[in-house]
Amino acid sequence: MNSKIMSEVNVKLITISIMIFSAVYAVNQAPIVPDSISTQLYSDTINPVTFTVQTTDPDNENISYQFDWGDSTISNWSDFIQSGYVYSENYQYKKNGIFQCRVRVKDVSENITEWSKPFILTIIPQLLEWQYKTSSGIYSGVGIGSQQEIYLTTENGELHCVNPDGTMRWQFLTSSSIYSAPVIGKKLIYITTTDGNLYAVDYAGKEQWQYKTGNSIYSTPALGKNEQIIFGCDDGNVYTVSSAGKLLWTYKTGDEIAGSPSINSDGIVFIASDAVYALTQNGKEKWKFVPAEEDEASYFASPAINDDGTIYIGGTDGALYAITKEGRLKYRAETPDLDAIRACAVIDKNGVIYFGAENGTMYKKEVYGEIQSLFETDYYIFSSPAIDSLGNIYFVSDDGFFYCIQHDGQLLYKWQIAQDSKEMMYSASPVITDNNEVYVGSWEGNLYAFKSFAPPAKSPWPLVRYNQQNIGSKQK
């Protein structure tokens, strides 16, 4: 064989060797180390914690995960899954403490990565303090009395008074379903029902009077001057009834009213149906705000009022409206997906607005910024959030979970309070107490008492109906 042929053979052999070496080297590349683990910041020893991780393999080999839970326990390797897919694993801690959780990865060629950066998880005693069972769904926030007793309403028409330890004090039965919250007055508790009644019940659970309207009521009343009870009705009327049960005035809007009225410090009543209306304390129209025709917005939510008098309300067009106290549009800010906003917004001490939408996202709007997606759930959000003095946000999603997140969107904890969505456009909104507790009901009929990280924020509108008594009024 001549030298030219030998040279060509050697070149081919070298080339093949390089290709084989390169292929072997490529197959043996290790997966990419995950940045960290995604999970909540807090949990307890009752609920398992869900850890989520995602990474890739340079050769697209299937990969397996192993967790170091930080409590001297390391998990078995998981089954192999496709590179780039999200993987989740549950673990239940047996003791309280602060734990550094890590994860590592291997591929089918047995290449194992280093451990990831640690995720710091805090396990605290008993996030859930107690739960109280009713016989029907709870679709609104609770009211808190002067002795820290809790008042709640149910779908089968009951008003419950519950002691701070979760035991029943008394209950009162109305004639129809209740989807509105109880309003705690100076001497009486006020509730509305879907058969069109406004009830006044005393603190012993005895009916004092009732006022009958002509249609269903889903609106939670607001308390005006001299404890006037102001609410909307499906007949399109705003009703104002005295604390003795006498009709004072009505005002006719252009459509049914599902939301609740809110009252500013000057006693002006704001309520929405086909438009946002501003009414005087005597029931006279001050102004009416109608969105531009192309916006095609209607309002299911209730107004939130800032200290400068600005009214914030979400529309079914997926936009947040800011309206001056004179009735002029300050801005219209669209959510990214234009999903309907059906629950009341809340405002923190810095003027940041938080609200949920039908796409299951909790949003925030800073004073001079665009609307930002803060946290995504798996289903609709019809619950208004609540804000504590540390800036943490509490809310419910129709995926059945109660959430607590930081103002930057980091999940603090979540708790499953129901199984399946109830397919209704109502959800109980959390109420935070001064004793660092947060109460929230579920459509499965349970009232839950969780620990909050702080009392309610001292802000322009921290809770769905402004305060723990659900009066919906900033009037002194």
Secondary structure, DSSP 8 states (H G I E B T S, - for coil): --HHHHHHHHHHHHHHHHHHHHHHHHHT------S--B--SEE-SSS-EEEEE----TT---EEEEEE-SSS-B------B-TT--EEEEE--SS-EEEEEEEEEEETT--B------EEEEE-S-SEEEEEE-SS---S--EE-TTS-EEEE-TTSEEEEE-TTS-EEEEEE-SS---S--EE-SSEEEEE-TTSEEEEEETTS-EEEEEE-SS------EE-GGG-EEEE-TTSEEEEE-TTS-EEEEEE-SS---S--EE-TT--EEEESSSEEEE-TTS-EEEEE---GGG-----S--EE-TTS-EEEE-TTSEEEEE-TTS-EEEEEE-TT-----S--EE-TTS-EEEE-TTSEEEEE-TTS-EEEEEE-SS---S--EEBTT--EEEE-TTSEEEEE-TTS-EEEEEE--SS---SS-----EE-TTSEEEEE-TTSEEEEEE-SSSB--SSB-STTSSTT---B---
